[in-house]
Amino acid sequence: MTEIQGVRVTPLQRIPDERGAVLHMLREDSDGFERFGEIYFSMVYPGAIKAWHLHTKMTLNYAVPVGMIKFVCYDDREGSPTRGNTLELHLGEVNYALVTVPPHVWNGFKGEGSSPALVANCATLAHHPDEIIRADPHQHVSAYDWSRRDG
């Protein structure tokens, strides 16, 4: 797996029993917890792409409690030792983890599987439209290929 400076992947605990499961995400005493700004959920349909975007001030904390996504980050930061690196992860029910994305790192995701995925984000700031930059998922500088790769 290619690394991107400042992006952390932390395995999360899923506690199942005969009634269902408890899925942990983030606590105030978790390693790397900065602050609470807003929690929101994004539903993504199979094959749909929600990319590219970066935040100029906000740190993102993503987890996928339902379904599966392909999550991708791209480092385009001036002076970053990992500039030009792309990180690809498959997150969700099969790989339940918290992904922390610092400001100025491009990121996005694509729904995988046959049912919608639910993506949770516990961000360090409340959403503000002047703080986010968006780019076309198929024409971004990273030239990332979102198509499925078999084999």
N, C-alpha and C positions, 0 to 999 in steps of 0.2 A: 504494500500500500504506500503510495506517495504521500509525503507529509506536507502540511502547510503550517508555517509558524503561527502559533496562537490558536489553532483549531484543536480542540480536545474532544476525544471520543471516550466516554465513560460508560461501561456496561451498567445496566440498571437491573434492579431486582423485580422479579415477577413472582408473586406469592399466590399459587393456585390452591383451591380446595374444592370440595364438591359443590359449592354454591357459586363459584366463579373465580375471580382473582383480584388481587390488589396489585397495582402497577405503580411503583415509585417513580418519581421524576426528578424533583429538585427540592432541597431543604435549605433553610437559611444557614445551616452549619455545614453544608456540602463544600468540598474542596472547589475553589474557583467561583463560588457564588459571589456576585458583586452587589447587586441590588435588585429590587423589584420595581418594574415600571408598568408592565401589562402582560396579561396572559390572553392569547387568542388561539383559536383552532382553525385550521384550514383543511377543507375536504378536497381531495383530488381524485378524480375518476381514473380508472385504468387507462393508461396510454396518454393521459393529459399531462402537459408540461407547465409548470409554474416556475419560470426562470426568465432571464437572469435578473438579479437585483443585488444591491449592496447598500448597507447603511453607513452613514458617515459618522455617527456617534454611538449607535445602539449595538450592544452585544446580544446575540441571539442564543437561545437554549432550546434546541429542538428535540422532541421525542415523538415516536409514532406508536401509540398504543393499539391502533386498529389498522389492519391491512399492511401493505408493503410499499415502499418507495425506493427509487434510485435517487440518492442525494448526492449532489455534486458541488464542490467548491473550486474556485479558481483564484489564484493569488496574482494580482496585477499591481501590487503595492511597490512604489518606488523604494529602493533600498532594502527590500525584504530579501533575506537569504533564500527564501523558497519562491521568489518571483518566477512565474511561468509554470509552476506546478499545478496539477489538477488532482483533486482528491475525489474518488468515487466510492460511495458506501451504499449498501443495501440495508435499509433500516425498517424495522417494524416487528411484527409478531415473531419472525424467525431470528431477528437480531435486534433485540430491544436494548437501546442505548441512548444516552444523552449526547448530543453533539453541540458543542459550544463554538460559535463563530464570532470572532472579533470584528470590530468595524473595518470597513474598506476591503473586505474579502467578498468577491462575487459568489453567489450561491443560488441554488434552485433545486427543484426536484420533479420527478416524473412518477406518476402512479404505476405500480406494477401489479401483476396478478389479475384476478377476474372480478374483484370487488373494490369499492372505493376505500381509500386510506384516510385516516384522520391524523393530521399532523398538529401537535401542540407546540406552541412557542411561548416560553416564559422570557420575555425581553426585559432588558435593564431600563428601558425608557418607554413611555407611552408613545404610540405611533404618531408621527408628524409627517405630513406629505413632503415637506422641504428637506427631510433627512434621508430620504431613500432615492436611489438612482436605479433606473430600470433599463434593460437592454433586450433586444430580440433574442429569443432562445436559439435561433438557428443562424444568426449573423453576428454573434458576439465575438470579441477579439480572441477568445480562447478556441474558437472553431470546434467546439465540443460536438461530437456526434451522439445525439440522444437516442438513436435507433437501438433496438434490441440486438444483442450479440449472442448468438448460439454457438456452442462449441468451445 
